[in-house]
């Protein structure tokens, strides 16, 4: 897998994690209105899982961008 493909895949997974977080939060609110304890628990778990996925891939993106920045700064200083 090329670095560009990997970056695209990671961005897609981060977006999916973000959507899962919002879906989990929405599910929790609706289940709370319907007095469904299972629905609230499911929504919370889905939201936390989405948050974890989003954090993981954003962290990897930040590390990749930091390495790219340091590489560019090193080239500019050498030129």
mmCIF file as gemmi writes it, N, C-alpha and C atoms, coordinates in Angstrom:
data_model
loop_
_atom_site.group_PDB
_atom_site.id
_atom_site.type_symbol
_atom_site.label_atom_id
_atom_site.label_alt_id
_atom_site.label_comp_id
_atom_site.label_asym_id
_atom_site.label_entity_id
_atom_site.label_seq_id
_atom_site.pdbx_PDB_ins_code
_atom_site.Cartn_x
_atom_site.Cartn_y
_atom_site.Cartn_z
_atom_site.occupancy
_atom_site.B_iso_or_equiv
_atom_site.pdbx_formal_charge
_atom_site.auth_seq_id
_atom_site.auth_asym_id
_atom_site.pdbx_PDB_model_num
ATOM 1 N N . UNK Axp A 1 ? 0.85 -1.166 0 1 0 ? 1 A 1
ATOM 2 C CA . UNK Axp A 1 ? 0 0 0 1 0 ? 1 A 1
ATOM 3 C C . UNK Axp A 1 ? 0.9 1.236 0 1 0 ? 1 A 1
ATOM 4 N N . UNK Axp A 2 ? 0.63 2.145 -0.894 1 0 ? 2 A 1
ATOM 5 C CA . UNK Axp A 2 ? 1.429 3.36 -0.978 1 0 ? 2 A 1
ATOM 6 C C . UNK Axp A 2 ? 1.078 4.299 0.173 1 0 ? 2 A 1
ATOM 7 N N . UNK Axp A 3 ? 1.963 5.232 0.5 1 0 ? 3 A 1
ATOM 8 C CA . UNK Axp A 3 ? 1.669 6.185 1.591 1 0 ? 3 A 1
ATOM 9 C C . UNK Axp A 3 ? 0.413 7.013 1.318 1 0 ? 3 A 1
ATOM 10 N N . UNK Axp A 4 ? 0.171 7.332 0.046 1 0 ? 4 A 1
ATOM 11 C CA . UNK Axp A 4 ? -1.024 8.111 -0.286 1 0 ? 4 A 1
ATOM 12 C C . UNK Axp A 4 ? -2.288 7.304 -0.025 1 0 ? 4 A 1
ATOM 13 N N . UNK Axp A 5 ? -2.253 6.018 -0.4 1 0 ? 5 A 1
ATOM 14 C CA . UNK Axp A 5 ? -3.404 5.158 -0.152 1 0 ? 5 A 1
ATOM 15 C C . UNK Axp A 5 ? -3.631 4.968 1.337 1 0 ? 5 A 1
ATOM 16 N N . UNK Axp A 6 ? -2.556 4.827 2.09 1 0 ? 6 A 1
ATOM 17 C CA . UNK Axp A 6 ? -2.663 4.652 3.534 1 0 ? 6 A 1
ATOM 18 C C . UNK Axp A 6 ? -3.248 5.912 4.169 1 0 ? 6 A 1
ATOM 19 N N . UNK Axp A 7 ? -2.797 7.069 3.724 1 0 ? 7 A 1
ATOM 20 C CA . UNK Axp A 7 ? -3.322 8.325 4.267 1 0 ? 7 A 1
ATOM 21 C C . UNK Axp A 7 ? -4.806 8.464 3.959 1 0 ? 7 A 1
ATOM 22 N N . UNK Axp A 8 ? -5.203 8.08 2.752 1 0 ? 8 A 1
ATOM 23 C CA . UNK Axp A 8 ? -6.615 8.147 2.372 1 0 ? 8 A 1
ATOM 24 C C . UNK Axp A 8 ? -7.447 7.199 3.218 1 0 ? 8 A 1
ATOM 25 N N . UNK Axp A 9 ? -6.948 5.987 3.412 1 0 ? 9 A 1
ATOM 26 C CA . UNK Axp A 9 ? -7.652 5.011 4.236 1 0 ? 9 A 1
ATOM 27 C C . UNK Axp A 9 ? -7.799 5.504 5.668 1 0 ? 9 A 1
ATOM 28 N N . UNK Axp A 10 ? -6.731 6.044 6.232 1 0 ? 10 A 1
ATOM 29 C CA . UNK Axp A 10 ? -6.788 6.538 7.598 1 0 ? 10 A 1
ATOM 30 C C . UNK Axp A 10 ? -7.735 7.718 7.738 1 0 ? 10 A 1
ATOM 31 N N . UNK Axp A 11 ? -7.77 8.594 6.734 1 0 ? 11 A 1
ATOM 32 C CA . UNK Axp A 11 ? -8.7 9.723 6.782 1 0 ? 11 A 1
ATOM 33 C C . UNK Axp A 11 ? -10.141 9.226 6.722 1 0 ? 11 A 1
ATOM 34 N N . UNK Axp A 12 ? -10.386 8.213 5.911 1 0 ? 12 A 1
ATOM 35 C CA . UNK Axp A 12 ? -11.731 7.643 5.819 1 0 ? 12 A 1
ATOM 36 C C . UNK Axp A 12 ? -12.144 7 7.136 1 0 ? 12 A 1
ATOM 37 N N . UNK Axp A 13 ? -11.234 6.274 7.765 1 0 ? 13 A 1
ATOM 38 C CA . UNK Axp A 13 ? -11.547 5.638 9.042 1 0 ? 13 A 1
ATOM 39 C C . UNK Axp A 13 ? -11.754 6.667 10.148 1 0 ? 13 A 1
ATOM 40 N N . UNK Axp A 14 ? -11 7.747 10.112 1 0 ? 14 A 1
ATOM 41 C CA . UNK Axp A 14 ? -11.196 8.816 11.102 1 0 ? 14 A 1
ATOM 42 C C . UNK Axp A 14 ? -12.566 9.46 10.917 1 0 ? 14 A 1
ATOM 43 N N . UNK Axp A 15 ? -12.968 9.654 9.666 1 0 ? 15 A 1
ATOM 44 C CA . UNK Axp A 15 ? -14.294 10.217 9.395 1 0 ? 15 A 1
ATOM 45 C C . UNK Axp A 15 ? -15.392 9.265 9.863 1 0 ? 15 A 1
ATOM 46 N N . UNK Axp A 16 ? -15.19 7.97 9.652 1 0 ? 16 A 1
ATOM 47 C CA . UNK Axp A 16 ? -16.165 6.982 10.114 1 0 ? 16 A 1
ATOM 48 C C . UNK Axp A 16 ? -16.245 6.984 11.634 1 0 ? 16 A 1
ATOM 49 N N . UNK Axp A 17 ? -15.103 7.127 12.29 1 0 ? 17 A 1
ATOM 50 C CA . UNK Axp A 17 ? -15.102 7.205 13.752 1 0 ? 17 A 1
ATOM 51 C C . UNK Axp A 17 ? -15.858 8.416 14.251 1 0 ? 17 A 1
ATOM 52 N N . UNK Axp A 18 ? -15.706 9.533 13.56 1 0 ? 18 A 1
ATOM 53 C CA . UNK Axp A 18 ? -16.422 10.745 13.935 1 0 ? 18 A 1
ATOM 54 C C . UNK Axp A 18 ? -17.929 10.551 13.782 1 0 ? 18 A 1
ATOM 55 N N . UNK Axp A 19 ? -18.328 9.931 12.689 1 0 ? 19 A 1
ATOM 56 C CA . UNK Axp A 19 ? -19.754 9.671 12.47 1 0 ? 19 A 1
ATOM 57 C C . UNK Axp A 19 ? -20.299 8.704 13.514 1 0 ? 19 A 1
ATOM 58 N N . UNK Axp A 20 ? -19.502 7.718 13.902 1 0 ? 20 A 1
ATOM 59 C CA . UNK Axp A 20 ? -19.936 6.774 14.933 1 0 ? 20 A 1
ATOM 60 C C . UNK Axp A 20 ? -20.121 7.487 16.269 1 0 ? 20 A 1
ATOM 61 N N . UNK Axp A 21 ? -19.272 8.454 16.559 1 0 ? 21 A 1
ATOM 62 C CA . UNK Axp A 21 ? -19.408 9.224 17.793 1 0 ? 21 A 1
ATOM 63 C C . UNK Axp A 21 ? -20.73 9.979 17.807 1 0 ? 21 A 1
ATOM 64 N N . UNK Axp A 22 ? -21.05 10.657 16.704 1 0 ? 22 A 1
ATOM 65 C CA . UNK Axp A 22 ? -22.309 11.4 16.628 1 0 ? 22 A 1
ATOM 66 C C . UNK Axp A 22 ? -23.515 10.464 16.66 1 0 ? 22 A 1
ATOM 67 N N . UNK Axp A 23 ? -23.405 9.326 16.005 1 0 ? 23 A 1
ATOM 68 C CA . UNK Axp A 23 ? -24.496 8.358 16.012 1 0 ? 23 A 1
ATOM 69 C C . UNK Axp A 23 ? -24.724 7.826 17.426 1 0 ? 23 A 1
ATOM 70 N N . UNK Axp A 24 ? -23.642 7.527 18.125 1 0 ? 24 A 1
ATOM 71 C CA . UNK Axp A 24 ? -23.758 7.048 19.499 1 0 ? 24 A 1
ATOM 72 C C . UNK Axp A 24 ? -24.401 8.069 20.407 1 0 ? 24 A 1
ATOM 73 N N . UNK Axp A 25 ? -24.003 9.316 20.254 1 0 ? 25 A 1
ATOM 74 C CA . UNK Axp A 25 ? -24.594 10.369 21.078 1 0 ? 25 A 1
ATOM 75 C C . UNK Axp A 25 ? -26.085 10.529 20.775 1 0 ? 25 A 1
ATOM 76 N N . UNK Axp A 26 ? -26.429 10.501 19.508 1 0 ? 26 A 1
ATOM 77 C CA . UNK Axp A 26 ? -27.84 10.614 19.107 1 0 ? 26 A 1
ATOM 78 C C . UNK Axp A 26 ? -28.655 9.445 19.629 1 0 ? 26 A 1
ATOM 79 N N . UNK Axp A 27 ? -28.104 8.245 19.525 1 0 ? 27 A 1
ATOM 80 C CA . UNK Axp A 27 ? -28.792 7.053 20.009 1 0 ? 27 A 1
ATOM 81 C C . UNK Axp A 27 ? -29.032 7.142 21.512 1 0 ? 27 A 1
ATOM 82 N N . UNK Axp A 28 ? -28.054 7.64 22.239 1 0 ? 28 A 1
ATOM 83 C CA . UNK Axp A 28 ? -28.198 7.776 23.693 1 0 ? 28 A 1
ATOM 84 C C . UNK Axp A 28 ? -29.327 8.745 24.047 1 0 ? 28 A 1
ATOM 85 N N . UNK Axp A 29 ? -29.384 9.858 23.354 1 0 ? 29 A 1
ATOM 86 C CA . UNK Axp A 29 ? -30.417 10.861 23.643 1 0 ? 29 A 1
ATOM 87 C C . UNK Axp A 29 ? -31.802 10.31 23.329 1 0 ? 29 A 1
ATOM 88 N N . UNK Axp A 30 ? -31.953 9.685 22.162 1 0 ? 30 A 1
ATOM 89 C CA . UNK Axp A 30 ? -33.257 9.128 21.781 1 0 ? 30 A 1
ATOM 90 C C . UNK Axp A 30 ? -33.665 8.026 22.747 1 0 ? 30 A 1
ATOM 91 N N . UNK Axp A 31 ? -32.738 7.144 23.098 1 0 ? 31 A 1
ATOM 92 C CA . UNK Axp A 31 ? -33.046 6.052 24.028 1 0 ? 31 A 1
ATOM 93 C C . UNK Axp A 31 ? -33.409 6.593 25.407 1 0 ? 31 A 1
ATOM 94 N N . UNK Axp A 32 ? -32.758 7.678 25.806 1 0 ? 32 A 1
ATOM 95 C CA . UNK Axp A 32 ? -33.092 8.284 27.096 1 0 ? 32 A 1
ATOM 96 C C . UNK Axp A 32 ? -34.53 8.798 27.093 1 0 ? 32 A 1
ATOM 97 N N . UNK Axp A 33 ? -34.933 9.443 25.987 1 0 ? 33 A 1
ATOM 98 C CA . UNK Axp A 33 ? -36.31 9.909 25.872 1 0 ? 33 A 1
ATOM 99 C C . UNK Axp A 33 ? -37.286 8.746 25.88 1 0 ? 33 A 1
ATOM 100 N N . UNK Axp A 34 ? -36.903 7.611 25.322 1 0 ? 34 A 1
ATOM 101 C CA . UNK Axp A 34 ? -37.77 6.437 25.264 1 0 ? 34 A 1
ATOM 102 C C . UNK Axp A 34 ? -37.636 5.554 26.505 1 0 ? 34 A 1
ATOM 103 N N . UNK Axp A 35 ? -36.821 5.954 27.451 1 0 ? 35 A 1
ATOM 104 C CA . UNK Axp A 35 ? -36.585 5.209 28.691 1 0 ? 35 A 1
ATOM 105 C C . UNK Axp A 35 ? -36.079 3.799 28.424 1 0 ? 35 A 1
ATOM 106 N N . UNK Axp A 36 ? -35.17 3.678 27.482 1 0 ? 36 A 1
ATOM 107 C CA . UNK Axp A 36 ? -34.582 2.389 27.147 1 0 ? 36 A 1
ATOM 108 C C . UNK Axp A 36 ? -33.157 2.342 27.681 1 0 ? 36 A 1
ATOM 109 N N . UNK Axp A 37 ? -32.965 1.581 28.755 1 0 ? 37 A 1
ATOM 110 C CA . UNK Axp A 37 ? -31.635 1.51 29.351 1 0 ? 37 A 1
ATOM 111 C C . UNK Axp A 37 ? -30.634 0.858 28.399 1 0 ? 37 A 1
ATOM 112 N N . UNK Axp A 38 ? -31.07 -0.19 27.691 1 0 ? 38 A 1
ATOM 113 C CA . UNK Axp A 38 ? -30.183 -0.849 26.743 1 0 ? 38 A 1
ATOM 114 C C . UNK Axp A 38 ? -29.779 0.117 25.628 1 0 ? 38 A 1
ATOM 115 N N . UNK Axp A 39 ? -30.71 0.893 25.141 1 0 ? 39 A 1
ATOM 116 C CA . UNK Axp A 39 ? -30.406 1.856 24.082 1 0 ? 39 A 1
ATOM 117 C C . UNK Axp A 39 ? -29.415 2.912 24.528 1 0 ? 39 A 1
ATOM 118 N N . UNK Axp A 40 ? -29.571 3.392 25.752 1 0 ? 40 A 1
ATOM 119 C CA . UNK Axp A 40 ? -28.641 4.386 26.288 1 0 ? 40 A 1
ATOM 120 C C . UNK Axp A 40 ? -27.244 3.778 26.401 1 0 ? 40 A 1
ATOM 121 N N . UNK Axp A 41 ? -27.169 2.568 26.953 1 0 ? 41 A 1
ATOM 122 C CA . UNK Axp A 41 ? -25.877 1.901 27.09 1 0 ? 41 A 1
ATOM 123 C C . UNK Axp A 41 ? -25.237 1.66 25.728 1 0 ? 41 A 1
ATOM 124 N N . UNK Axp A 42 ? -26.018 1.183 24.756 1 0 ? 42 A 1
ATOM 125 C CA . UNK Axp A 42 ? -25.509 0.951 23.409 1 0 ? 42 A 1
ATOM 126 C C . UNK Axp A 42 ? -25.011 2.249 22.786 1 0 ? 42 A 1
ATOM 127 N N . UNK Axp A 43 ? -25.755 3.318 22.94 1 0 ? 43 A 1
ATOM 128 C CA . UNK Axp A 43 ? -25.35 4.61 22.396 1 0 ? 43 A 1
ATOM 129 C C . UNK Axp A 43 ? -24.067 5.121 23.01 1 0 ? 43 A 1
ATOM 130 N N . UNK Axp A 44 ? -23.938 4.965 24.314 1 0 ? 44 A 1
ATOM 131 C CA . UNK Axp A 44 ? -22.713 5.405 24.989 1 0 ? 44 A 1
ATOM 132 C C . UNK Axp A 44 ? -21.521 4.591 24.506 1 0 ? 44 A 1
ATOM 133 N N . UNK Axp A 45 ? -21.701 3.266 24.433 1 0 ? 45 A 1
ATOM 134 C CA . UNK Axp A 45 ? -20.6 2.415 23.965 1 0 ? 45 A 1
ATOM 135 C C . UNK Axp A 45 ? -20.22 2.729 22.518 1 0 ? 45 A 1
ATOM 136 N N . UNK Axp A 46 ? -21.204 2.957 21.676 1 0 ? 46 A 1
ATOM 137 C CA . UNK Axp A 46 ? -20.931 3.309 20.283 1 0 ? 46 A 1
ATOM 138 C C . UNK Axp A 46 ? -20.206 4.647 20.2 1 0 ? 46 A 1
ATOM 139 N N . UNK Axp A 47 ? -20.616 5.603 21 1 0 ? 47 A 1
ATOM 140 C CA . UNK Axp A 47 ? -19.955 6.904 21.009 1 0 ? 47 A 1
ATOM 141 C C . UNK Axp A 47 ? -18.514 6.825 21.481 1 0 ? 47 A 1
ATOM 142 N N . UNK Axp A 48 ? -18.267 6.043 22.516 1 0 ? 48 A 1
ATOM 143 C CA . UNK Axp A 48 ? -16.907 5.894 23.037 1 0 ? 48 A 1
ATOM 144 C C . UNK Axp A 48 ? -16.03 5.167 22.016 1 0 ? 48 A 1
ATOM 145 N N . UNK Axp A 49 ? -16.581 4.133 21.367 1 0 ? 49 A 1
ATOM 146 C CA . UNK Axp A 49 ? -15.814 3.415 20.34 1 0 ? 49 A 1
ATOM 147 C C . UNK Axp A 49 ? -15.473 4.347 19.176 1 0 ? 49 A 1
ATOM 148 N N . UNK Axp A 50 ? -16.426 5.152 18.748 1 0 ? 50 A 1
ATOM 149 C CA . UNK Axp A 50 ? -16.17 6.104 17.673 1 0 ? 50 A 1
ATOM 150 C C . UNK Axp A 50 ? -15.128 7.127 18.063 1 0 ? 50 A 1
ATOM 151 N N . UNK Axp A 51 ? -15.185 7.576 19.298 1 0 ? 51 A 1
ATOM 152 C CA . UNK Axp A 51 ? -14.198 8.538 19.784 1 0 ? 51 A 1
ATOM 153 C C . UNK Axp A 51 ? -12.803 7.923 19.807 1 0 ? 51 A 1
ATOM 154 N N . UNK Axp A 52 ? -12.705 6.673 20.23 1 0 ? 52 A 1
ATOM 155 C CA . UNK Axp A 52 ? -11.409 5.999 20.278 1 0 ? 52 A 1
ATOM 156 C C . UNK Axp A 52 ? -10.821 5.82 18.878 1 0 ? 52 A 1
ATOM 157 N N . UNK Axp A 53 ? -11.645 5.423 17.923 1 0 ? 53 A 1
ATOM 158 C CA . UNK Axp A 53 ? -11.173 5.249 16.54 1 0 ? 53 A 1
ATOM 159 C C . UNK Axp A 53 ? -10.725 6.592 15.98 1 0 ? 53 A 1
ATOM 160 N N . UNK Axp A 54 ? -11.52 7.603 16.199 1 0 ? 54 A 1
ATOM 161 C CA . UNK Axp A 54 ? -11.19 8.932 15.701 1 0 ? 54 A 1
ATOM 162 C C . UNK Axp A 54 ? -9.88 9.427 16.314 1 0 ? 54 A 1
ATOM 163 N N . UNK Axp A 55 ? -9.714 9.269 17.627 1 0 ? 55 A 1
ATOM 164 C CA . UNK Axp A 55 ? -8.494 9.706 18.279 1 0 ? 55 A 1
ATOM 165 C C . UNK Axp A 55 ? -7.292 8.96 17.729 1 0 ? 55 A 1
ATOM 166 N N . UNK Axp A 56 ? -7.386 7.646 17.565 1 0 ? 56 A 1
ATOM 167 C CA . UNK Axp A 56 ? -6.271 6.831 17.092 1 0 ? 56 A 1
ATOM 168 C C . UNK Axp A 56 ? -5.778 7.306 15.726 1 0 ? 56 A 1
ATOM 169 N N . UNK Axp A 57 ? -6.697 7.479 14.787 1 0 ? 57 A 1
ATOM 170 C CA . UNK Axp A 57 ? -6.284 7.863 13.443 1 0 ? 57 A 1
ATOM 171 C C . UNK Axp A 57 ? -5.875 9.325 13.35 1 0 ? 57 A 1
ATOM 172 N N . UNK Axp A 58 ? -6.462 10.207 14.13 1 0 ? 58 A 1
ATOM 173 C CA . UNK Axp A 58 ? -6.011 11.604 14.15 1 0 ? 58 A 1
ATOM 174 C C . UNK Axp A 58 ? -4.606 11.7 14.749 1 0 ? 58 A 1
ATOM 175 N N . UNK Axp A 59 ? -4.342 10.875 15.756 1 0 ? 59 A 1
ATOM 176 C CA . UNK Axp A 59 ? -3.007 10.863 16.364 1 0 ? 59 A 1
ATOM 177 C C . UNK Axp A 59 ? -1.967 10.418 15.336 1 0 ? 59 A 1
ATOM 178 N N . UNK Axp A 60 ? -2.278 9.39 14.568 1 0 ? 60 A 1
ATOM 179 C CA . UNK Axp A 60 ? -1.357 8.923 13.535 1 0 ? 60 A 1
ATOM 180 C C . UNK Axp A 60 ? -1.159 9.996 12.468 1 0 ? 60 A 1
ATOM 181 N N . UNK Axp A 61 ? -2.232 10.701 12.108 1 0 ? 61 A 1
ATOM 182 C CA . UNK Axp A 61 ? -2.133 11.773 11.116 1 0 ? 61 A 1
ATOM 183 C C . UNK Axp A 61 ? -1.251 12.9 11.642 1 0 ? 61 A 1
ATOM 184 N N . UNK Axp A 62 ? -1.409 13.258 12.899 1 0 ? 62 A 1
ATOM 185 C CA . UNK Axp A 62 ? -0.577 14.309 13.489 1 0 ? 62 A 1
ATOM 186 C C . UNK Axp A 62 ? 0.893 13.929 13.479 1 0 ? 62 A 1
ATOM 187 N N . UNK Axp A 63 ? 1.21 12.678 13.816 1 0 ? 63 A 1
ATOM 188 C CA . UNK Axp A 63 ? 2.597 12.221 13.802 1 0 ? 63 A 1
ATOM 189 C C . UNK Axp A 63 ? 3.177 12.272 12.389 1 0 ? 63 A 1
ATOM 190 N N . UNK Axp A 64 ? 2.378 11.856 11.408 1 0 ? 64 A 1
ATOM 191 C CA . UNK Axp A 64 ? 2.83 11.873 10.018 1 0 ? 64 A 1
ATOM 192 C C . UNK Axp A 64 ? 3.075 13.302 9.544 1 0 ? 64 A 1
ATOM 193 N N . UNK Axp A 65 ? 2.169 14.211 9.876 1 0 ? 65 A 1
ATOM 194 C CA . UNK Axp A 65 ? 2.331 15.61 9.477 1 0 ? 65 A 1
ATOM 195 C C . UNK Axp A 65 ? 3.512 16.262 10.186 1 0 ? 65 A 1
ATOM 196 N N . UNK Axp A 66 ? 3.754 15.881 11.439 1 0 ? 66 A 1
ATOM 197 C CA . UNK Axp A 66 ? 4.894 16.425 12.166 1 0 ? 66 A 1
ATOM 198 C C . UNK Axp A 66 ? 6.205 15.976 11.522 1 0 ? 66 A 1
ATOM 199 N N . UNK Axp A 67 ? 6.28 14.698 11.138 1 0 ? 67 A 1
ATOM 200 C CA . UNK Axp A 67 ? 7.486 14.184 10.478 1 0 ? 67 A 1
ATOM 201 C C . UNK Axp A 67 ? 7.71 14.889 9.141 1 0 ? 67 A 1
ATOM 202 N N . UNK Axp A 68 ? 6.622 15.111 8.403 1 0 ? 68 A 1
ATOM 203 C CA . UNK Axp A 68 ? 6.734 15.82 7.124 1 0 ? 68 A 1
ATOM 204 C C . UNK Axp A 68 ? 7.211 17.253 7.342 1 0 ? 68 A 1
ATOM 205 N N . UNK Axp A 69 ? 6.681 17.901 8.368 1 0 ? 69 A 1
ATOM 206 C CA . UNK Axp A 69 ? 7.087 19.273 8.672 1 0 ? 69 A 1
ATOM 207 C C . UNK Axp A 69 ? 8.579 19.347 9.024 1 0 ? 69 A 1
ATOM 208 N N . UNK Axp A 70 ? 9.016 18.417 9.871 1 0 ? 70 A 1
ATOM 209 C CA . UNK Axp A 70 ? 10.434 18.411 10.256 1 0 ? 70 A 1
ATOM 210 C C . UNK Axp A 70 ? 11.334 18.145 9.053 1 0 ? 70 A 1
ATOM 211 N N . UNK Axp A 71 ? 10.876 17.293 8.16 1 0 ? 71 A 1
ATOM 212 C CA . UNK Axp A 71 ? 11.658 17.004 6.954 1 0 ? 71 A 1
ATOM 213 C C . UNK Axp A 71 ? 11.761 18.252 6.072 1 0 ? 71 A 1
ATOM 214 N N . UNK Axp A 72 ? 10.633 18.952 5.911 1 0 ? 72 A 1
ATOM 215 C CA . UNK Axp A 72 ? 10.649 20.178 5.103 1 0 ? 72 A 1
ATOM 216 C C . UNK Axp A 72 ? 11.523 21.256 5.739 1 0 ? 72 A 1
ATOM 217 N N . UNK Axp A 73 ? 11.442 21.396 7.036 1 0 ? 73 A 1
ATOM 218 C CA . UNK Axp A 73 ? 12.251 22.416 7.717 1 0 ? 73 A 1
ATOM 219 C C . UNK Axp A 73 ? 13.739 22.087 7.586 1 0 ? 73 A 1
ATOM 220 N N . UNK Axp A 74 ? 14.091 20.821 7.628 1 0 ? 74 A 1
ATOM 221 C CA . UNK Axp A 74 ? 15.484 20.425 7.456 1 0 ? 74 A 1
ATOM 222 C C . UNK Axp A 74 ? 15.991 20.72 6.078 1 0 ? 74 A 1
ATOM 223 N N . UNK Axp A 75 ? 15.155 20.549 5.057 1 0 ? 75 A 1
ATOM 224 C CA . UNK Axp A 75 ? 15.544 20.847 3.684 1 0 ? 75 A 1
ATOM 225 C C . UNK Axp A 75 ? 15.736 22.335 3.478 1 0 ? 75 A 1
ATOM 226 N N . UNK Axp A 76 ? 14.849 23.145 4.056 1 0 ? 76 A 1
ATOM 227 C CA . UNK Axp A 76 ? 14.943 24.587 3.888 1 0 ? 76 A 1
ATOM 228 C C . UNK Axp A 76 ? 16.206 25.128 4.542 1 0 ? 76 A 1
ATOM 229 N N . UNK Axp A 77 ? 16.574 24.598 5.687 1 0 ? 77 A 1
ATOM 230 C CA . UNK Axp A 77 ? 17.778 25.052 6.385 1 0 ? 77 A 1
ATOM 231 C C . UNK Axp A 77 ? 19.021 24.669 5.584 1 0 ? 77 A 1
ATOM 232 N N . UNK Axp A 78 ? 19.023 23.476 4.976 1 0 ? 78 A 1
ATOM 233 C CA . UNK Axp A 78 ? 20.173 23.017 4.212 1 0 ? 78 A 1
ATOM 234 C C . UNK Axp A 78 ? 20.328 23.771 2.887 1 0 ? 78 A 1
ATOM 235 N N . UNK Axp A 79 ? 19.227 24.256 2.312 1 0 ? 79 A 1
ATOM 236 C CA . UNK Axp A 79 ? 19.277 24.914 0.996 1 0 ? 79 A 1
ATOM 237 C C . UNK Axp A 79 ? 19.871 26.279 1.067 1 0 ? 79 A 1
